[in-house]
């Protein structure tokens, strides 16, 4: 799969099949700080991801 990590402005190619939360754990990314977009659709942490997906890991920005 192709992965883009916004915070690090980094692109990866990785073999992975499983839940989105497990991908974040493998990449050592805090799930409370990001949103996951699979094939241009926002997904939950429990959604399954496969090698054929394009993934974007976007930083959550809050302000006041």
C-alpha positions, 0 to 999 in steps of 0.5 A, a space after each residue: 500500500 501507499 502511505 502518506 504521513 502529513 506530519 512528516 511529509 513522508 511517503 511510504 510503501 508498505 505491505 499490510 493487511 489489518 485494522 487501521 489502528 494496528 497500522 498506526 501502532 506499527 508506525 508508532 503514531 498516536 491514534 488520537 492525533 491523526 485522521 486516516 483517509 483510505 482511498 479518499 474516504 475518512 475511515 475509523 480505526 476499526 476499518 480494515 486496510 489492505 495492500 491495495 489501498 492508498 492511505 493518508 494519515 492527516 494531523 488533527 489541528 485544533 485552535 482557539 
